[in-house]
Amino acid sequence: MKDLENYGVLEMNAREIKETEGGIIPLLILAVDVFAVSFFAGAYYELRQ
């Protein structure tokens, strides 16, 4: 860590990391959305045959 301090790199606290990464909630919403779209696309495909 001492080498990074020479370049002006600082550690981030938990709040800064969450603001940068966006937290887990958007990732969970995206996962549910992808699952729902694939499920309904598959169901639609089966009904069309």
N, C-alpha and C positions, 0 to 999 in steps of 0.2 A: 504494500500500500504506500510505502514511502516514495517509491518511484513515481507513482501517479500524482502524488501531492506536488512533486516538482513541476509537473505540467499544468497545475492548477485544477486538477480533477478533484471534486469533493464527493463525499458519500451523500446518498439521499436517505431521508428518513421515510418511515412507512407511509406517511401522507403523500409525499412527493412521488413515491413509487406508485401508489394507487392512482394518482392523478395522471401519471405518465402512461401506465399500463391500462387504465380504464376499469380495473376491477374485474371480478368474475361474472357479474350479472350480465353485461353485454355479451360475453362469450356463451353463457347459458341460453340467452334469448336466441342467439344465432344458431346454436345447436338444435333447439326446438324447432325453429323455423325451417332449417334444412331438412330435418326429419319429417315435418308435416308436408312440405312440398314434395319430397320424394314419395311419401306414402300416398298422397292424393294423386300424384302423377301415375303411380303404379296401378292404383285402383281405376283411374280413368282409362288407362291402357287396356286393362283386363275387361272392362265393360265394352270397349269399342270392338273387341274381337268376337 
